[in-house]
């Protein structure tokens, strides 16, 4: 209810990003914006508090992104040391969903590791983590689609950084699913 309405408003007020944290039964939203945007935020959220950011805040988020292993594949950010001799997927967890840490992502990679190899369509590709992991596991050709142009851009960049060839396009996932069901 109210939390969803607040998130929607925050997306408009802080398109560069925000942080969400549960504090008991309250959800706190932290917006990272330039000082001149504070008044606009207070016009929507009258009780908003503004604080200057501590030096080094830009890199503090990196501490939350740790490597994971799924399906015999190491998945981690570019600032972590990749293992030698095992398949690795380097994902910059910048502006698109999918670092490999989410349980559903790990479960998908586990499933891919046991399924027969073939072509793969990654619908809602986000960062491209699943398509790139599939490449490491021997799948191909690979097609990744998302309705978010930023996600497609990030998927292409991550594929290039990993030396993976795939086709990535902006597509409405509902249209893709409708075509697949015909």
TABELJO-V334731 format. One line per field, one symbol per residue. phi: phi as a letter, one per 20 degrees, with the letter a starting at -180 (. if undefined). A space follows every 50 residues. Layout:
phi->???
This chain:
phi->.fffffffffgffcffpbdcbecmeddeddddcfgfeffffffedgefdd cfefgnffdffffeddfccblmdecbffeefffencgcceceefdcfpdn ffgffffffgfgfdeffrfbddemflengfffffffenerfdcccbedgf ffffgffffffemdebdcbebfgfffffffef
